[in-house]
Amino acid sequence: MSKLKNNKIQQLENKFEEAKKEPWAKKIRISSGVLWNLFILMLIFGVIAAVFATSVGAGYFASLVAKEPLRTKEELRNAVFTYEETSEMFFADRIYLGKVNSDIERRQITLDKVSQYALDAVLATEDEYFKEHKGIVPKAIFRGVFQDVTNSDSQTGGSTLTQQLVKNQILTNEVSYERKAKEILLAMRLEHFMTKDEILEAYLNIIPYGRDVVGQNIAGIETAARGLFGIKAIELNLPQSAYIAGIPQAPYTYTPFYSKNQGLKEPEKLQAGINRMKTVLFRMRDTGYITEEEYQEAIAYDIVKDFRQPSRRATERYPYVTQEIQNETVEILAKVLAEKDGLDASRFDEDSKVKEKYKIMADRSMRTDGYRIFSTIDKELYDQMNEVAKNFKYYGFTYTSEKVDKESGKKTIVEDPVQVGAMMIENHTGKILSFVGGRDHELEALNHSTQAFRHNGSSMKPLLVYAPAIEYGVIGAGSPVVDVKFRRGSYAPGNYFDRELGILSARESLARSQNLSTLRLYDQIIDRKPIEFLKKMNFSKLTEADGGYLTTALGSMDVGVSVEENTNAYATFANGGQFIKSHMIDRIEDMKGNVIYEYKIEPVDVFSPETAYIITDMMRDVLRPPGTAARLPGFMNFRPDLAVKTGTSQHYGNAWLMGYNPNVSLGVWIGYKNQDTPLYSGYRSSQMHPSERTARLFGQLMNTANSVRPDVIKAAERFKRPNGVVTRSFCGVSGMAPSAACSAAGLVRSDLFNSKVMVPSKVDDSIINTASVRVNGRLYQALPSTPREFVSSGGVGVNSQFVKRMMGRLGGDGSKLLAGRGGYSSNVVSSARFPANNMPPAPVQTAKNGSTLTWTASPSNDVIGYYIYQNGVRIGTVRDGASRSYNIGYGSYYVRAVDITGLQSEASNTVSNVAPPKPKPEEKPESETKADKETGAATDKQPETTPETKPEAKPEAKPEAKPETTPEADAPKKD
């Protein structure tokens, strides 16, 4: 067999050799050789071209990423995990308030808190090979490059989740080969430094999901779940998960809500998002994440019914609160960031440009760094107090004006109502428990409790005048102050009621809110710069010039104070003289729960505890007649230990009522936007007085606070009197220790003193004995020419040194010191001589009522009394202050007025009182007539002398023993 086989092979070889000798065979051999050589050549060129192209591509790729720094593992991870998260705000007790205003809202979440349906939907839609690839899918990249080079109509996405994460967190959305090359490089590198779960978690937290129910831009799956369906991400069902997973491809097309809280889209516009949801479900079925049965059930699901109903954002529900929390947070974070940068605190406070820079950084940080901001605002207390303010009926008149739009020419009516600001502070912590920012945020967005600075009127008096004067040892609670007019240049102030009370106690001066006595007291201490007390209490708009003006004592400053500042200052008294700065932010935590800020109480010693208690006790009297807030207790349904002070600025542009008990301070202000618009036009205007309006509102707010938070108000607690506060007696007119003369005159008073700085020790030397005369209800020293019958001996007077000391450098009419309504005019003689005009007084008019003669008062101001004449003879004297009447008999009567120099007026008109006629005598028997003669009986020829016609025995020689005066006219009076 082998031989046969070999023979056949040999035969074939022979035939092949013979064929090669043929001409056609030669041609084939030459052609095939050429083709082979060409093939080899082409192969070589192809390989070279491929190598060249690869080299060029690699070189181009390298050039694209040449400027991309080689990031370390820590740098890449930090860049990926550092993403914006919306900060959240809370009421007190961790009650959720809402989100901080931001461009995009995001809430961070971990992977274990996301529904498995949502995870599967994202992977099926965005990255089918996520678990297998190393950051990129090459075929997807080549497909994308080919489509781009060929300008294909079909452009399919080629980015993995890792690439999308890099694009959103490290790079930008720029469309360029350079950005794409960097994205590829960083994606592959990122896969070496992060696990798949970490990449997926980061992706789910950063990806945008359109808008939520209030139209806010949102990012992150947790925010989307809450914003679209009102549930947590872990609670998402299959259709909901598919809907959310489909949104990132075209967020604002597929989102179901309009912007700016305009609600849900129309059904036809919702269809795009629903169709996208069905596409996601289809991919989930094709990739095996769900079954056919689950798919059919899900595409039939009515997703529209799950969308959230329109609601208001926190900034709409609590505009004043969110605004204020955000403002204070920025202030805090600016300091925190500056401190992190090693910036000196003094430079931060003094350099406005540096401060502004850090405030801009802080604002951005607050909106994007996911802080948890815990405020001090008690939600229920805030709600109820603002409800009271909303329904308050006594604000006053609302002005209206017409406004014309410049472009359209359309006319609108603009309202200008009385605005309100109120604040309640917890004294010992400085926590702002609640406030009222205004009547209507849409009408006026300004927070009138924190941002409006107004003149605080008489509510300044305890802070700048009375408490400092007590602290300096100038006065005690009952020390005498002078309420007499003065003039300094063109400045000539007056009291609310245009009257001068002369000497009165500091306690009464404060309770009545007297301007003149307050200004005089301030002038006594102004050189000691009491303005420093206000600086310690954080009056932010205070200027150095303010401290040099007397008018600052009445609350007139260059700028003014806010309700918060004024209330916070009054809390200083409640805290025993320590100022604790008010605050609305208790604590700030970062997104990991680390506390980056926590309020720490840092008390500032302003007044001594003794001063704080004494001024508190003085302001208790403001609630009692004649105090300016005497009606307030009638508006309250409980009785706390309360100290208050009212205040109205000039022309009633502002009205205040500040008050506190041991635990809380409450300040109330009302006024128009324009301070020149008055709240009150006088008694004849039929308007309610501003002080009564503030008293009513204050009372209602306190009632509500006590009802809502009795544990905070603690109405039963009382102020505790320090040991250094003592009660001492003193002479009421001078404030010095009582002398025997002062005691005899009934002028001794007693009140509270700060024993550490002042108690009456020097004995009074002001009282003197003097002859006095009463002129128009006031006692003056008698003149040598004053008729003695009008003079009282042994009167109580004061010496000229005392007058000079009390009037001080402001001067004034010393005669009014003890002639006012301060309680001393009835029993103390003025040291000043009465300025008589040396002219007879004006005459009076008389009248008769039965047997009583009456007359009018002489209009002259120097009259000391009246003489009564009968038939031309003076028969009686009536002193000033007594009843202008006299019992008369028969005859003619007139009256003359007498002045302090002894001059008399012309006689008044004459009044006659005629006696009835006598009956004719009967004829008597002769025997009876004889008998009469024997007994000496009078006959009708003998004149009958009556008391009415009997002349007064030497009336000008000596004064009447008992002048006709009222019993209490000269009696000493006590306060």
C-alpha positions, 0 to 999 in steps of 0.5 A, spaced: 500 500 500 505 504 501 509 503 495 502 504 491 501 511 495 508 513 493 507 512 486 501 516 486 505 522 489 510 521 484 506 522 479 503 528 481 509 531 482 511 529 475 505 533 472 506 539 477 513 539 474 510 539 467 505 544 468 510 549 470 513 549 464 507 551 460 507 559 459 500 560 463 503 557 469 509 562 468 504 568 468 500 565 474 507 564 478 509 571 477 502 575 479 501 571 485 508 573 487 507 580 486 500 580 490 503 576 496 509 582 496 503 587 496 500 584 502 506 583 506 507 591 504 500 593 506 500 589 512 507 592 514 504 599 513 497 597 516 501 595 523 505 602 522 499 606 521 496 603 527 502 604 531 502 611 529 495 612 530 495 609 537 501 613 539 498 619 536 492 618 540 495 616 546 499 623 545 493 627 544 490 624 550 496 625 554 496 632 552 489 633 554 490 631 561 497 634 561 494 640 566 490 635 570 494 634 577 495 627 579 491 627 585 492 623 591 487 618 594 485 623 600 484 629 595 480 625 590 475 622 596 474 629 599 472 632 592 467 627 591 464 627 598 464 634 599 458 636 596 452 641 597 447 640 602 442 644 604 442 647 612 436 645 616 433 650 621 430 648 628 425 651 633 427 650 640 427 643 643 429 640 636 422 642 633 423 642 625 422 648 622 425 648 615 430 649 610 435 655 609 434 658 603 439 656 597 439 655 590 439 647 590 436 643 596 440 637 598 439 632 604 445 627 605 443 620 606 447 613 606 446 607 602 443 603 607 437 608 607 435 607 600 430 603 597 433 597 593 428 598 588 431 605 587 438 602 587 436 597 582 432 602 577 439 607 577 443 601 575 439 599 570 438 606 567 444 609 568 450 604 568 448 596 567 455 594 568 457 598 574 459 592 578 463 589 573 467 595 569 473 599 572 470 606 571 469 606 564 466 602 559 471 602 552 466 600 547 461 605 550 467 610 549 469 608 542 461 608 540 461 615 543 467 618 539 465 614 533 458 618 533 461 624 535 466 624 529 461 622 524 456 627 527 451 621 528 444 623 529 444 618 534 448 620 540 448 615 546 450 616 553 457 613 554 458 615 561 458 610 567 456 612 574 463 613 576 464 618 570 458 622 572 460 623 579 467 625 577 464 630 572 459 633 577 464 633 583 471 634 580 470 637 573 465 641 570 459 640 565 463 643 559 463 639 552 470 638 550 475 632 549 479 635 554 474 635 559 472 628 557 479 625 557 480 628 564 473 624 566 476 618 563 483 618 567 480 620 574 474 615 573 479 609 572 483 612 578 477 613 582 475 606 582 482 604 585 480 609 591 473 608 592 469 602 593 463 601 588 458 602 594 461 609 596 461 611 589 454 609 588 452 613 595 456 619 593 452 619 586 445 618 589 447 624 594 449 629 588 445 628 582 440 633 581 432 631 581 429 637 578 424 641 583 420 639 589 413 641 591 414 648 592 418 649 586 425 649 589 431 646 586 433 639 589 439 634 588 440 627 592 435 621 592 433 623 599 431 630 597 427 627 591 423 622 595 421 627 600 420 633 595 416 629 590 412 624 594 413 626 601 416 620 604 423 617 605 428 614 600 428 607 603 420 607 603 420 608 595 416 603 592 417 600 585 414 605 580 416 611 585 423 609 584 423 608 577 420 615 576 425 618 580 431 614 577 429 617 570 429 624 572 436 626 571 436 625 564 432 631 563 431 634 570 426 640 568 422 636 563 421 630 567 420 633 574 412 634 576 412 641 579 413 648 576 418 653 579 416 658 585 411 654 588 406 654 582 404 647 584 403 641 579 404 641 572 398 639 567 396 632 565 399 633 558 406 636 561 406 630 566 406 625 561 413 626 559 416 624 566 411 618 566 413 615 559 420 616 562 418 612 568 416 606 564 422 606 560 426 605 566 421 599 568 422 596 561 430 596 562 429 594 569 425 588 566 430 587 561 436 587 565 433 582 570 432 586 576 424 585 576 419 580 573 414 581 567 409 580 573 412 586 577 413 590 570 406 589 568 403 591 575 408 597 575 407 600 568 399 600 570 401 604 577 397 611 577 404 615 580 400 622 579 396 620 586 403 620 590 405 627 588 405 631 594 400 637 594 402 644 594 405 646 601 408 653 603 415 653 605 418 655 612 420 662 609 413 663 607 410 660 613 415 663 618 418 669 614 420 673 620 423 667 624 427 664 618 430 671 616 432 672 623 435 665 624 439 666 617 442 673 619 444 671 625 447 664 623 451 668 617 454 673 623 456 667 627 459 663 621 463 669 619 467 669 626 468 661 625 471 662 618 475 667 620 477 664 627 479 658 622 483 662 618 487 665 624 484 672 623 485 676 630 478 677 633 479 685 633 481 685 626 475 682 624 471 687 628 474 693 626 476 692 618 469 692 615 472 689 608 475 683 612 468 682 615 464 683 609 468 678 605 467 673 611 460 674 611 459 673 604 463 666 605 459 665 611 452 666 607 455 661 602 457 656 607 450 656 611 446 655 604 451 649 602 454 646 607 448 642 611 448 645 617 443 643 623 441 650 626 438 650 633 434 656 635 431 658 641 424 660 639 419 656 642 414 654 637 408 654 640 409 661 644 411 664 638 405 662 634 400 664 640 404 671 641 403 672 633 396 670 633 395 675 639 399 681 635 395 679 629 388 680 632 390 686 636 384 691 635 387 697 638 393 699 633 390 705 630 389 708 624 391 705 617 393 711 612 393 709 605 396 713 599 396 712 591 402 709 587 403 710 580 407 705 576 412 709 572 412 704 566 404 702 566 401 708 569 397 703 573 395 706 580 395 702 586 393 703 593 398 702 598 397 701 606 401 704 611 398 701 618 401 702 625 407 697 625 409 693 631 415 690 634 415 685 640 420 681 644 420 676 649 427 674 652 429 669 658 433 673 663 438 668 665 440 665 659 439 671 654 435 666 649 430 670 645 423 665 646 419 669 641 418 675 638 413 679 633 416 682 627 411 686 624 403 686 622 404 683 615 411 680 612 408 681 605 407 689 606 413 690 610 419 685 610 423 689 615 423 685 622 421 691 627 423 687 633 431 686 631 432 691 624 428 697 626 432 702 630 427 708 633 428 713 639 426 709 645 423 716 648 422 715 656 424 708 656 431 711 656 430 714 663 432 708 667 438 706 663 441 712 662 439 716 668 436 713 674 440 707 675 447 710 673 445 716 678 444 710 684 450 706 682 454 713 683 451 714 689 448 721 687 441 719 689 437 713 693 430 711 691 426 717 694 431 722 694 429 729 692 430 731 684 428 738 681 422 739 676 423 746 674 423 749 667 430 751 665 433 754 658 440 752 655 441 756 649 435 755 644 433 748 648 427 750 653 424 743 655 418 741 658 414 736 661 408 732 658 403 736 662 406 743 661 407 744 669 412 744 674 412 739 680 418 743 684 421 738 688 419 731 688 422 724 689 426 720 684 421 715 685 415 719 683 419 723 678 420 716 674 413 713 675 410 720 672 416 720 667 417 727 668 422 730 663 425 736 667 427 733 673 430 727 669 434 732 665 436 736 671 439 729 674 442 727 668 446 734 668 448 732 675 452 726 672 453 727 665 460 728 666 461 721 669 459 719 662 453 714 664 453 713 656 458 707 658 453 703 661 449 703 654 455 701 651 456 695 656 449 693 654 450 693 647 447 699 644 449 698 637 448 704 634 450 709 639 455 714 638 460 718 642 456 724 640 450 721 643 453 721 650 454 729 650 447 731 649 441 732 654 436 730 650 439 723 650 436 722 657 429 722 653 431 717 648 433 722 642 439 719 639 442 720 632 439 713 630 436 709 636 435 702 638 431 696 636 426 692 640 431 687 642 436 691 644 432 695 649 429 689 652 435 686 653 438 692 656 432 691 661 433 684 662 440 687 665 436 689 671 432 683 672 439 679 672 441 683 678 445 688 674 449 683 669 448 684 662 447 677 658 447 678 650 440 676 647 441 670 642 437 666 637 442 661 635 443 656 641 447 651 637 450 649 630 452 642 628 455 640 621 452 634 617 456 629 621 453 632 627 459 635 630 458 642 634 461 648 630 458 653 635 454 653 641 452 659 645 456 660 651 453 665 657 458 671 658 455 676 663 457 683 663 457 687 670 453 693 668 450 695 675 451 692 682 445 688 685 443 693 689 442 698 684 438 693 680 433 692 685 432 699 687 431 701 680 426 695 679 422 697 686 422 704 683 419 701 676 414 697 680 411 704 682 409 705 674 404 700 675 400 704 681 397 711 680 400 716 678 404 712 674 404 712 667 402 704 666 397 704 672 392 701 667 396 695 665 394 691 671 387 691 669 389 688 662 392 682 665 389 676 668 395 674 673 399 678 678 407 677 677 412 681 680 413 686 675 417 692 673 415 697 667 417 703 664 413 707 658 416 711 653 413 715 647 418 719 643 417 726 641 410 728 637 408 720 638 412 717 633 414 711 637 410 708 643 414 703 648 412 699 654 418 695 657 417 690 662 420 684 666 419 679 672 425 675 675 425 670 669 423 674 662 423 681 659 418 683 654 418 689 650 413 692 646 413 698 640 408 701 636 409 706 630 408 708 623 414 706 618 415 714 618 417 716 624 414 723 623 407 720 622 404 721 629 400 716 633 396 721 637 393 728 635 391 730 643 386 729 647 381 732 643 382 727 637 378 721 640 384 717 639 386 712 644 393 714 647 399 710 645 401 708 652 394 705 653 395 701 646 402 698 648 399 697 655 393 693 652 398 689 647 403 688 653 398 685 657 395 680 652 402 678 650 404 676 657 397 673 659 398 668 653 405 667 655 403 665 662 398 661 659 402 657 654 409 657 658 407 658 665 414 654 667 418 659 663 414 665 666 414 663 673 409 668 675 409 666 683 417 668 683 419 675 686 425 679 686 430 678 692 432 684 695 440 684 696 443 685 703 446 692 701 439 695 700 437 698 706 431 703 708 433 710 711 430 716 713 431 723 710 429 730 710 424 730 704 426 736 701 434 736 701 435 728 701 440 729 707 439 726 714 433 729 718 434 735 723 430 737 728 427 742 724 425 737 718 422 733 723 418 738 726 416 740 719 413 733 718 418 733 712 421 726 714 421 721 708 424 714 708 426 710 702 431 705 699 438 706 698 444 702 696 448 702 702 455 701 699 455 707 695 450 712 699 446 713 705 444 720 708 449 722 713 450 729 713 444 732 717 439 737 714 441 744 714 436 747 709 430 748 714 429 755 717 423 758 721 420 764 717 414 768 717 410 766 711 404 769 706 400 765 702 399 767 694 395 763 689 396 757 694 403 758 695 407 760 701 412 765 700 416 770 705 412 775 708 414 783 706 415 788 711 409 791 708 405 785 708 399 786 712 400 782 719 393 779 719 395 775 712 402 773 715 403 766 719 409 766 724 413 760 725 413 758 718 418 752 715 422 755 710 429 754 706 435 758 706 438 761 699 444 756 699 439 750 699 436 753 693 442 754 689 444 747 690 438 744 688 437 748 682 444 746 680 448 749 674 442 749 669 439 754 674 431 756 673 426 760 678 428 758 685 421 760 687 418 754 684 422 749 688 417 748 693 411 752 690 410 746 685 405 740 686 411 736 689 407 735 695 411 741 699 407 747 697 402 747 703 407 747 708 414 749 706 415 757 704 419 758 698 426 762 699 425 767 694 421 773 695 415 774 691 416 779 685 410 784 686 409 789 681 407 795 686 400 796 683 394 795 686 390 788 684 384 788 680 377 789 683 372 783 684 365 782 683 360 781 689 354 777 689 349 776 695 345 769 696 341 770 702 345 772 708 351 770 704 356 774 701 360 771 695 365 774 690 370 773 684 377 772 685 382 777 683 385 776 676 392 779 679 397 774 681 399 777 687 393 777 691 394 774 699 386 775 701 380 780 701 377 785 706 370 785 707 366 792 708 360 794 711 357 800 711 364 803 709 367 800 715 372 794 714 369 788 718 372 782 716 379 778 713 379 772 708 386 769 706 388 766 700 386 759 699 380 760 704 372 760 701 370 767 698 364 767 702 362 771 708 356 771 713 352 778 713 347 781 717 343 788 714 347 793 711 351 795 705 357 791 703 363 791 698 370 787 698 377 789 696 383 785 694 389 785 698 396 784 695 403 782 698 405 789 699 399 791 702 396 795 696 388 794 696 384 794 689 378 799 688 372 797 692 367 792 688 360 793 687 356 794 693 351 789 695 345 791 700 341 787 705 335 791 708 332 789 714 324 788 715 320 794 717 318 795 724 311 794 727 307 800 730 307 800 737 300 799 740 297 805 745 298 803 752 294 804 758 296 810 762 298 805 768 302 801 763 306 807 760 308 809 767 310 802 769 315 802 763 318 809 765 319 806 772 323 800 769 327 804 764 324 800 758 326 803 751 322 807 747 321 808 739 325 814 740 331 811 742 336 808 737 337 801 737 344 798 736 344 792 732 350 787 731 350 789 723 351 796 725 356 796 730 363 799 728 369 794 729 373 796 734 380 799 732 380 794 726 386 796 723 390 796 730 391 789 731 389 783 727 383 779 728 384 773 733 381 768 728 381 769 721 376 766 716 381 760 713 379 753 712 382 749 718 387 745 713 390 751 710 396 751 714 397 744 716 403 740 714 401 735 709 404 728 708 406 724 702 
